[in-house]
Amino acid sequence: MCDKYSGKIDNEAMSKVENWVEEFKLSDLFTKLSSSEQEVAPFIIDSFSTFMYNYLDLEPKDWNWLGVKECCLNIIPKKVMGDESYFKGLGPVLREFFRFLEEKKILDKGQKLSLKVEKIGSKVVKMEKDDENWGIGKHIYSLAEKMGINIEDEKELDNFIEYYNKVINKSSLSIGDEYENYNLIHDNLMNKMVSFFYEVKDEFSRVFSEYYLDFLEIMGEVEEEISEDLKFLFMQLVFFDYKIDKGKSLIELFLERRANQLPTKEEEILRGWIDLRLSIYQVISIESTNTCLLSDYMRGSEIFIIDDEFDYVKGDLILARISELWGENRLVGPVRMVPADYSYIIFDEAKKALNIYRKDSRDMSIDSFLGVFSTNLLGISKQINTLLNDYTRVYEARYRVQSRSFTKNKLKSQPNVEIESSLDELDHLVWLDKESNIYGDFMIDEDHIFFRSHNLENYNKGKDLIKKVLVFTASLEDEYIVDLEGGEILERDDLSERGLEKGFVDKFINTPLEEIGFEGGKPIEMIKNKEGRSMIEDFLDKMELVITFMGSDNLFNFKNIDQIRSRLGLEGRVGPLFKDEVERLLAHIMVDDFDDEEAYNSINLWRIYKEKVGEVRGRANSWASGIAYLLNLINDWGYTQKEIGESYGVTPSTVSNKYRHLDDLLKEEIKDIFFDDVEI
């Protein structure tokens, strides 16, 4: 194992970590780890603590779930060079260490964090195996190991890094598998060609100027407004198609002047690019994650290509240059994609242009035609992309929410909102019109909901829907327009610094409760009678439960609830938050074994049951075990009646009797809370 990662923490409080590790190794919690987990535990805790402080500015007493998740899923896979035992042991080691810190009264929410970190352990292992998640340092260390460098030897490692910076990184020499390094060599050659272009720009200024003016006219652009993307596209035409000096392209001129300075593999690749024409290819089939079969429309042939980054759909057109290298076909330079629905435009224009070319020049060569048609072809694709502008730009709004399941359920209850997919980390809901056209998409994670739409009018309708359905349980944080092709934010209206919405209390007391999923009208009017007053108090009690278990990141917090009670003339809550012993047991035992949201759901379900049946008799432990087992089945946690019974101090038969009774009486309520896809 190589324990290479960011520098050691120098904070005084963090220096105690080593002492805690030694105490942890003597604790009963440490004995719950396997021998291999015990072996890597000190390194895991040390590296985790370092990253939490150096990258997230979090000392152990301040560790929270957002920080733990960011560190485990993003920072550690990117930074740490460790063998499989490190990444497999990360979840179990942190699980027990968090519990240890809570026992030592160092970390308040150690138990809760331990339950959550255990769930992402397998994801950490999976992410670390994908080298796309590695940082440059980790790539260098990995390459050093493959080349037999002793990375524990500081001098030997420093010499390799110097060699890497001088030779490998600059010349893109292929080490190991040639094919894995093609993209590096390709990009390096393109960078050298760009540099050469600027070197000879003044030398051939008249020729470049003529080509550039023609290019601008075909593209329908003016020089003052041309984008960097189009400027690079012009360079590509100069590299491959335009004749610069005595019938030579820039690639030929570059080889003539610089071939003796190129590594062998770079020269080999560059010579294969001479007379490489931009052509029209259509996707016939997707063969694998990086291989597809294309039809060469101009030449009437078929060709397999390898592209590690392609994201094509059958029927799409690809305007690209393809070169054979080491027995495989690879894309060269930028690629323009045209959706299948617009392919007829490209086909028609190509046919017309080819007929005119052959008539005027009497040259029947397809390659010659493509050499002069490339600029026009790119101009046509640009016009198509302009037509598709609404589909390459998307309007997106980000809201903070208090409960993922509540948000998902409320939206799903709306007409024409359907679940597209539900994964561990994300729920995707689609909002459709009456003709099943997509208005927009809702993406929901643990803390946020994202709404996006290609159409501005539909985007505003979607925000209105969120406002109506999730009034006080979602607060708008950010709005922006995203370029889907580049992933860049084009415009934004950041609301995160504006603070919480003013007049929240006034808005709440004048908004019907039925608009946010509860029974009742406007609180300011309901308060006038006994029944309405009772309903408002019940609502505020439930919101306090939500805040207790799921936090007050949203507009609802204890301070606002106190203000609402004051404005409506209600007394502050009298007595404990939990109304009986069953609720207290569920709150404490459920939180220990499950997560906060399920603890809230269990208490809410118990209150619904009590409202339905009135007087309840029997031991609190028995009822609590029945509720807990019911939640266990709904969420498919896999606990047995015996295990639940042991948690609450009752027999398995008691658990069985109570849960069956509750299930019989609450079937409809369970469907309302957990949706129709739940089966008990």
Secondary structure, DSSP 4 states (H G I P E B T S, - for coil): -----SPPP--TTGGGHHHHHHHHHTSHHHHTS-HHHHHHHHHHHHHHHHHHHHTT---GGG--HHHHHHIIIIIHHHH----HHHHHHHHHHHHHHHHHHHHTTS-TTHHHHHHHHHHTHHHHHHHHHSGGG--HHHHHHHHHHHTT--TTSHHHHHHHHHHIIIIIHHH----S-TGGGHHHHHHHHHHHHHHHHHHHTTTTHHHHHHHHHHHHHHHT--GGG--HHHHHHHHHHHHHTS--BTTB-HHHHHHHHHGGGS-HHHHHHHHTTTT---EEEEEEEE-SSSEEEEEETTTTEEEEEE-TT----TT-EEEEEEEEETTEEEEEEEEEEE-GGGHHHHHHHHHHHHHHHHHHH----HHHHHHHHHHHHHHHHHHHHHHTHHHHEEEEEEEEES-HHHHHHHHHTSTTEEEEEE-SS-EEEEEE-TTS-EEEEEEE-SSEEEEEESSHHHHHHHHHHHHHHSTTTEEEEEEEEEETTTTEEEEEEE-TTS-SPTTHHHHHHTS-GGGGTSS-S-HHHHTTSHHHHHHHHHHHHHHHHHHHHH-S-SS--HHHHHHHHHHHTPPPPPS-SS-SHHHHHIIIIIHHHS-HHHHHHHHHHHHHHHHHH-S--S-HHHHHHHHHHHHHHHHT----HHHHHHHHT--HHHHHHHHHHHHHHSHHHHHHHH-TT---
